[in-house]
Structure formats: C-alpha cells, structure tokens
Amino acid sequence: MNKSILVILFSVICVNINAQEGFKLGVQAGLPFNDFNEALSVVVGADVSYMYPLGEVVDVGPSVGFLHGFAETFQSNIVKDDLVSVEFIPLSAGFRFWTSNDFSFGGNAGWALGVNEGNDGGLYYRPMIAYLMSSSVEVNFSYTGIELDNATWSTLTLGIVYNFEPKYRTRR
C-alpha cells in the first residue's frame, strides 16, 4: 500500500468517528501554474486539521494533508511512461481570522514532505479565503505554494471542508 495513503488513513482514524470538536476534514481540487503548468494537468488533495478557537475571531491549530499532482498526458514531446505525478504530505500550522459569522481568511504554513522519488519537499504555505455555508460545511479558495530546490509548486484550488464544530462556538 502506498505510504501516502497510509498517512491519510491514519489521520482519519485519529480523528475518531465520534466527531470530536474542532476537527476539520477537507478535500480540494485545482490547477497548477508557473513551474508545474506544463508537467501537471490537475491537482487534488485532502487534509485533516484541528482548529482551536482563541475567542470568537481567531482559530489556530495543526494540519496534515496529502497533495497529488497528476502528470500532464497531452504532451507530445514526452513518452507517456516518463510522465511522473508529484505528491506531497504537508505538515503545517494554520490560523483563521473570522471577519463575520460566515466569512474567514487565513492560511497554513509549514513543511511539505516529498513523497515521490526525487522529491525532497520544501517550505509550504497556503493562504485562503473561506465561506461558511452552514455550521458544518465550508467552501474555500486557496493558493498553495511549496518552495522546492529548483522550482515553486504553485496551484489555485477550490475546496470543501466538513467542520466538527465546537459546542461552545456561537458562530453559525
């Protein structure tokens, strides 16, 4: 079984099926640009995080995820067998600043571990804006950057997050 799948599976199990307060499960999909625009066609990801509220306006907490960039298959100058997908496991700390009951902005910063061969990973950052559609469902738009040795992983993604909302939170 792939190492990255095991990490995600372990993270989900650690969340505990009883819907612990403060946990978030998210998925995202997007498009690469700049250095990876021609090498990758689409990017998908998933993450698990715990956000601890510091009052009514600010949340902070750790996050672990998985990013997979699918190799571009419409390149005429590369043999299909030589196409390589790119994978990362981001380990980060995040913050959210709530400007209203429904809208927030914030980001995550940390390190993205490279999963595929020859990928050492790099500095990870992901600023985002989000809209809370209900007390449990959030839609977000984000930029993901990973500073590698000779390139920068740059993607724009749209995500959806399920929030296991803390009982003491009044935000709805």
C-alpha positions as CSV (number, residue, x, y, z in Angstrom):
1,M,0.0,0.0,0.0
2,N,1.3,3.5,-0.8
3,K,2.9,5.4,2.1
4,S,0.8,8.5,1.5
5,I,-2.5,6.6,1.6
6,L,-1.4,5.1,4.9
7,V,-0.7,8.5,6.4
8,I,-4.1,9.8,5.4
9,L,-5.8,6.7,6.6
10,F,-4.0,7.0,10.0
11,S,-5.0,10.7,10.2
12,V,-8.7,10.0,9.5
13,I,-8.7,7.2,12.1
14,C,-7.1,9.5,14.7
15,V,-10.0,12.0,14.2
16,N,-12.2,9.4,15.9
17,I,-15.6,8.5,14.5
18,N,-17.3,10.3,17.4
19,A,-16.9,13.7,15.6
20,Q,-14.5,15.4,18.0
21,E,-15.0,19.1,18.5
22,G,-12.6,21.3,16.5
23,F,-11.7,18.8,13.8
24,K,-12.0,19.5,10.1
25,L,-11.9,17.2,7.1
26,G,-11.3,18.8,3.7
27,V,-10.9,17.9,0.1
28,Q,-9.6,20.2,-2.7
29,A,-9.0,20.3,-6.4
30,G,-7.2,22.8,-8.6
31,L,-4.9,23.8,-11.4
32,P,-1.1,24.2,-11.3
33,F,0.6,27.2,-12.9
34,N,4.1,28.6,-13.3
35,D,6.8,26.0,-12.9
36,F,4.4,23.0,-12.9
37,N,1.9,24.2,-15.5
38,E,3.2,22.0,-18.3
39,A,4.2,19.0,-16.2
40,L,0.8,18.6,-14.4
41,S,-2.8,18.7,-15.5
42,V,-4.8,18.8,-12.3
43,V,-4.1,18.7,-8.5
44,V,-6.3,17.1,-5.8
45,G,-5.8,16.9,-2.1
46,A,-7.2,16.1,1.3
47,D,-6.4,17.3,4.7
48,V,-7.3,16.8,8.4
49,S,-6.9,19.6,10.9
50,Y,-7.8,20.7,14.4
51,M,-8.7,24.3,14.9
52,Y,-8.7,25.7,18.4
53,P,-10.8,28.9,18.9
54,L,-9.0,31.7,20.6
55,G,-12.2,33.6,21.3
56,E,-14.8,34.4,18.7
57,V,-12.5,35.8,16.0
58,V,-9.3,33.7,15.7
59,D,-8.8,30.0,15.3
60,V,-5.4,28.2,15.3
61,G,-4.2,24.6,15.0
62,P,-2.2,21.9,13.3
63,S,-2.9,20.3,10.0
64,V,-1.7,17.3,7.9
65,G,-2.7,16.6,4.3
66,F,-1.9,14.9,1.0
67,L,-1.5,16.6,-2.4
68,H,-1.3,14.7,-5.7
69,G,-0.5,16.4,-9.0
70,F,-1.5,14.2,-12.0
71,A,1.1,14.2,-14.8
72,E,0.1,16.0,-17.9
73,T,-0.8,13.4,-20.5
74,F,-1.2,15.7,-23.5
75,Q,2.5,16.4,-24.0
76,S,3.6,15.3,-27.5
77,N,7.4,15.5,-26.7
78,I,7.5,13.1,-23.7
79,V,7.0,9.4,-23.7
80,K,3.9,8.5,-21.6
81,D,6.0,6.1,-19.5
82,D,8.3,9.0,-18.5
83,L,5.4,11.1,-17.1
84,V,5.6,11.5,-13.3
85,S,3.0,12.5,-10.8
86,V,4.1,14.8,-7.9
87,E,3.0,14.1,-4.4
88,F,3.4,15.9,-1.0
89,I,2.4,15.4,2.6
90,P,2.0,18.9,4.1
91,L,2.6,19.3,7.8
92,S,1.6,22.7,8.9
93,A,0.1,25.1,11.5
94,G,-2.9,27.2,10.5
95,F,-4.9,30.2,11.6
96,R,-8.3,31.6,10.6
97,F,-9.5,35.2,11.2
98,W,-13.3,35.5,11.1
99,T,-14.4,38.8,9.8
100,S,-18.1,37.8,10.2
101,N,-20.1,34.7,11.2
102,D,-19.8,33.3,7.6
103,F,-16.5,34.6,6.1
104,S,-12.9,34.0,7.1
105,F,-9.4,34.3,5.8
106,G,-6.2,32.8,7.0
107,G,-3.6,30.3,6.0
108,N,-1.3,27.4,6.8
109,A,2.5,27.3,6.9
110,G,4.9,24.5,7.5
111,W,6.8,21.8,5.6
112,A,5.6,19.6,2.7
113,L,7.3,16.2,2.6
114,G,8.0,15.0,-0.9
115,V,6.5,11.5,-1.4
116,N,7.6,10.6,-5.0
117,E,11.1,9.7,-5.9
118,G,13.5,12.7,-6.3
119,N,11.1,15.0,-4.4
120,D,12.7,16.3,-1.2
121,G,9.7,18.6,-0.4
122,G,10.0,22.2,0.7
123,L,8.6,25.2,2.6
124,Y,4.8,25.0,2.4
125,Y,2.3,27.9,2.6
126,R,-1.4,28.2,1.7
127,P,-3.3,31.4,2.1
128,M,-7.0,31.1,1.8
129,I,-10.4,32.7,2.0
130,A,-13.5,30.7,3.1
131,Y,-17.3,31.0,3.3
132,L,-19.2,29.0,5.9
133,M,-22.3,27.7,4.1
134,S,-23.7,26.1,7.3
135,S,-22.4,25.4,10.8
136,S,-20.7,22.3,9.3
137,V,-19.8,23.0,5.7
138,E,-17.2,25.5,4.4
139,V,-16.1,26.3,0.9
140,N,-12.7,27.8,0.4
141,F,-10.5,29.2,-2.3
142,S,-6.7,29.0,-1.8
143,Y,-3.3,29.3,-3.3
144,T,-0.8,26.6,-2.4
145,G,3.0,27.3,-2.7
146,I,5.8,24.9,-2.0
147,E,9.3,26.2,-2.4
148,L,11.4,23.4,-3.8
149,D,15.2,23.5,-4.7
150,N,14.8,24.5,-8.4
151,A,11.1,25.3,-8.7
152,T,8.0,26.5,-6.9
153,W,4.8,24.4,-6.7
154,S,2.0,26.8,-7.4
155,T,-1.7,25.9,-7.5
156,L,-5.1,27.6,-7.2
157,T,-7.6,25.3,-5.6
158,L,-11.3,25.2,-4.6
159,G,-12.1,23.1,-1.5
160,I,-14.9,21.9,0.7
161,V,-14.4,21.3,4.4
162,Y,-16.6,19.5,6.9
163,N,-16.3,21.1,10.3
164,F,-16.9,19.2,13.6
165,E,-17.9,22.5,15.3
166,P,-17.1,23.1,18.9
167,K,-20.2,23.2,21.1
168,Y,-19.1,26.5,22.7
169,R,-18.8,28.3,19.4
170,T,-21.6,30.7,18.7
171,R,-20.7,31.3,15.1
172,R,-23.4,30.0,12.7
